[in-house]
C-alpha cells in the first residue's frame, strides 16, 4: 500500500481493490471544478484519479498509488503491469472561469505548484518516477492529459485540451520546482480548510427535508469536514461521515456536540452556531468563515 504522507487520505470504495500497477509516470489534469474535494464526482462516475490538488495546495488521495486509477485511457494500465499516476487539480470552474472555454482556465497558483512539486518528489523517491517531461506515452516522466490525444489508441484521451493551454505551459515550471525542491524538507502544510458557517447552517436546515443523502448545492464540501470531525468525536457513524448531506443523523450528532459544549434547549438543536463550530474546528483542523 502506498499513500502520500502529506495528503488527506479519502479513499474511494475501489481504492484498495483495483488491479495493481507499477507506477511509471504521472499525468497532470485540470478538474473543471471549484470544489475543495472532488470525491463526490468520482463516486458518481466510472473514472477516478489518484490525487486532487485543491486551490490552497491541499492534496487529497483517493486511490493507492500501487493500484489503477482510470483517468487517462491507455495511460492507466499498460504492458508489464505498469500505469501512470493521475493528478487532478482545482481550476475554479464556475467562479474563476465559465467551465466551458478552456482558454479561460487560470494558471496553477503558487500553492498548487508547490504542492505538485512535493508530490512529484515523493513519486520519484517512492516509485522511481523521474522528474523529466514524459518522452512518450508509455515512457517514464511527467506528462499532461492532452499530451497524447488521438482518435485511435494508444492515447490519453480522444479530444480533451486538459489541463488547458495556460497550465500546459506551466508543466515545465512544475517539474523545475520539483527538481529544485528535491533535497529540501517538505514545506508546512497550508492552513486548515475553511468551513462556511452560512453553508453548513443552510444545509442543516434544508437537508433533513430532502431524500436520504441529498445535498445542498455549494455546501457539501463544508459539510463533509464537519461530518468527519463529528465522526472523530464518536458522535456520527462513519457510514455517514463523508456523504456531504447534513441530514437528520448529522443534525442529531451535531446536537450532541452542542450539548457536549454546554449548550441546551434551542441552543442545542443541531444547527451549527458560530462558537460551537469554531470549537469543533479547533479540535479537527478547520477554520470557520462566514
C-alpha positions in Angstrom: 0.0 0.0 0.0 1.4 3.4 -1.0 -0.1 6.6 0.4 1.5 10.1 0.1 2.1 11.1 3.7 1.3 14.8 3.1 -2.1 14.1 1.5 -5.5 13.7 3.2 -6.4 10.0 2.6 -10.0 10.0 1.4 -10.4 6.6 -0.2 -12.9 5.6 -2.8 -14.6 2.2 -2.4 -12.3 0.8 -5.0 -9.1 2.4 -3.5 -7.5 -0.9 -2.5 -9.2 -3.4 -4.9 -8.3 -2.1 -8.3 -5.7 -4.1 -10.3 -2.1 -3.5 -9.0 0.3 -1.4 -11.1 3.9 -0.4 -11.0 3.7 3.4 -11.0 5.6 4.5 -14.1 4.9 8.2 -14.7 2.5 10.9 -13.7 -0.1 12.8 -15.7 -1.4 16.2 -14.8 -5.1 17.2 -15.2 -7.5 20.0 -14.5 -10.8 19.1 -12.8 -13.2 21.7 -14.2 -14.2 22.2 -10.6 -14.3 24.8 -7.8 -14.6 22.2 -5.1 -12.2 21.6 -2.2 -12.6 17.9 -2.8 -13.9 16.0 -5.9 -14.6 12.7 -4.3 -18.3 13.1 -4.9 -17.6 13.4 -8.6 -15.8 10.1 -8.7 -18.5 8.4 -6.6 -20.9 9.1 -9.4 -18.5 8.2 -12.2 -16.8 5.2 -13.7 -13.5 7.1 -13.6 -11.3 8.4 -10.8 -7.9 10.0 -10.1 -5.2 9.1 -7.6 -4.9 12.7 -6.3 -6.5 16.1 -6.3 -4.7 19.4 -5.6 -7.1 22.0 -4.2 -6.9 25.8 -4.6 -4.9 26.2 -1.3 -2.5 23.4 -2.2 -4.1 20.8 0.0 -3.6 17.3 -1.5 -6.2 14.6 -1.3 -5.6 11.0 -2.3 -8.4 8.7 -3.4 -6.6 5.6 -4.6 -3.4 3.8 -3.5 -0.6 4.6 -6.0 0.1 0.9 -6.5 -3.5 0.5 -7.8 -5.0 1.5 -11.1 -7.0 4.8 -11.3 -9.0 5.3 -14.5 -8.2 8.9 -15.7 -6.2 8.7 -18.9 -7.4 5.8 -21.1 -4.4 3.8 -22.3 -2.1 5.5 -19.7 -4.0 3.9 -16.8 -2.6 0.4 -17.2 -0.2 -1.0 -19.8 2.5 -3.6 -20.5 4.1 -5.3 -17.7 1.6 -4.2 -15.1 2.7 -0.6 -15.4 0.5 2.5 -15.1 0.6 6.3 -14.7 -0.4 8.2 -11.6 -3.2 10.8 -12.2 -3.1 14.2 -10.5 -6.3 16.3 -10.9 -6.2 20.0 -9.9 -8.6 22.7 -8.9 -9.3 25.4 -11.5 -12.2 27.5 -10.1 -14.8 26.5 -12.8 -18.0 28.4 -12.3 -16.2 31.0 -10.1 -13.0 32.0 -11.9 -14.0 30.9 -15.4 -17.1 29.7 -17.1 -16.2 26.0 -17.2 -16.6 25.8 -21.0 -13.9 27.8 -22.7 -10.6 26.2 -21.8 -8.7 29.3 -23.0 -10.0 30.9 -19.8 -8.7 28.3 -17.4 -6.3 30.1 -14.9 -2.7 29.2 -14.4 -1.9 27.0 -11.5 -1.3 29.2 -8.4 1.9 29.1 -6.3 0.3 26.9 -3.7 -0.7 24.3 -6.3 2.8 24.4 -8.0 4.5 23.8 -4.6 2.1 21.0 -3.7 2.5 19.2 -7.1 6.3 19.7 -6.9 6.5 18.0 -3.5 4.1 15.2 -4.6 6.3 14.6 -7.6 9.4 14.4 -5.4 7.6 11.7 -3.4 6.7 9.8 -6.5 10.3 9.9 -7.6 11.6 8.8 -4.2 8.9 6.1 -3.6 8.3 4.8 -7.1 11.3 6.0 -9.2 9.3 8.4 -11.4 11.9 10.6 -13.0 11.5 14.4 -12.8 11.5 14.9 -16.6 8.9 15.5 -19.3 7.2 12.3 -20.3 9.1 11.3 -23.5 6.4 9.1 -25.0 3.0 7.7 -23.9 4.4 4.6 -22.1 7.6 6.3 -21.0 8.8 7.5 -17.6 8.3 11.1 -16.5 5.7 13.8 -16.0 3.1 14.4 -18.7 -0.3 16.0 -19.1 -3.7 14.7 -20.3 -3.7 16.4 -23.7 -0.2 15.4 -24.4 -1.3 12.2 -26.3 -4.7 13.0 -27.9 -5.9 10.8 -30.7 -8.9 9.1 -32.2 -7.0 5.8 -32.1 -5.1 4.0 -29.4 -2.6 4.5 -27.7 -3.8 7.7 -26.3 -4.5 9.5 -23.0 -7.8 11.0 -24.4 -9.7 11.5 -27.6 -10.4 15.2 -27.7 -9.6 17.0 -24.4 -7.4 20.1 -24.1 -6.8 19.2 -20.4 -5.2 20.8 -18.4 -5.7 23.7 -20.8 -3.2 25.9 -22.6 -2.2 28.1 -19.6 -1.4 25.1 -17.5 0.3 23.1 -20.2 2.7 26.0 -20.5 3.5 25.6 -16.8 4.3 21.9 -16.8 8.0 22.7 -17.2 7.8 25.1 -14.2 6.2 22.3 -12.1 9.0 19.9 -13.0 11.7 22.5 -12.3 10.1 23.3 -8.9 10.3 19.5 -8.1 13.9 19.3 -9.2 14.8 22.4 -7.2 13.0 21.2 -4.1 14.1 17.6 -4.2 16.7 17.9 -1.5 14.7 20.3 0.7 12.4 19.4 3.5 8.6 19.3 2.9 7.2 22.8 3.4 4.5 23.3 6.0 1.0 22.2 5.0 -1.4 25.0 4.1 -3.6 26.3 6.9 -6.7 24.2 7.7 -9.5 24.1 5.3 -12.2 26.7 5.7 -15.8 25.8 6.6 -18.5 28.3 5.8 -20.9 28.8 8.7 -23.6 30.1 6.3 -23.2 27.0 4.1 -23.5 24.4 6.9 -26.3 26.2 8.6 -28.2 26.3 5.4 -27.6 22.6 4.8 -28.6 21.7 8.4 -32.0 23.4 7.8 -32.6 22.1 4.3 -31.0 18.6 4.0 -33.3 16.9 6.6 -36.2 17.7 4.3 -34.5 16.1 1.3 -34.2 12.4 0.3 -31.6 10.5 2.2 -28.1 11.5 1.0 -29.2 14.6 -0.9 -27.0 17.6 -0.5 -27.4 21.4 -0.6 -25.6 22.8 -3.6 -22.4 24.5 -2.7 -22.4 23.2 0.8 -21.4 19.5 0.5 -17.6 20.0 0.9 -18.1 22.1 4.0 -20.5 19.6 5.5 -18.0 16.7 4.9 -15.4 18.4 7.0 -18.0 18.8 9.8 -19.1 15.2 9.4 -15.6 13.9 9.7 -15.0 15.9 12.8 -18.2 14.6 14.4 -17.2 11.0 13.5 -13.8 11.6 15.1 -15.6 12.7 18.2 -17.6 9.4 18.2 -20.9 11.3 17.6 -21.6 10.2 14.0 -21.3 6.8 12.3 -18.5 6.5 9.8 -21.2 5.3 7.3 -22.5 8.9 7.1 -19.2 10.7 7.7 -18.4 11.8 4.2 -21.7 11.9 2.2 -21.9 15.7 2.4 -25.5 15.7 3.5 -26.4 17.5 6.7 -29.4 15.1 7.2 -31.2 14.0 10.3 -28.3 11.8 11.6 -25.8 14.7 11.2 -28.2 17.1 12.9 -28.6 14.7 15.8 -24.8 14.2 16.0 -24.2 18.0 16.0 -26.8 18.5 18.7 -24.8 16.0 20.8 -21.7 18.1 20.1 -23.6 21.3 21.2 -24.6 19.6 24.5 -21.1 18.5 25.0 -20.1 22.1 24.6 -22.5 23.0 27.4 -25.5 24.2 25.3 -29.1 23.1 25.9 -32.6 23.7 24.6 -32.9 25.7 21.5 -29.1 26.3 21.5 -28.6 22.5 21.0 -30.9 22.0 18.1 -28.3 20.5 15.8 -28.0 23.6 13.6 -24.4 24.8 13.8 -23.7 28.1 15.6 -20.5 30.1 15.4 -18.9 29.3 18.7 -19.7 25.5 18.7 -18.4 25.2 15.1 -15.2 27.1 16.0 -14.6 24.7 18.9 -15.1 21.7 16.6 -12.8 23.3 14.0 -10.1 24.0 16.6 -10.0 20.3 17.5 -10.1 18.9 14.0 -8.2 21.3 11.8 -10.6 23.5 10.0 -11.3 27.2 10.4 -14.7 28.9 10.3 -15.6 31.7 7.9 -18.8 33.5 7.2 
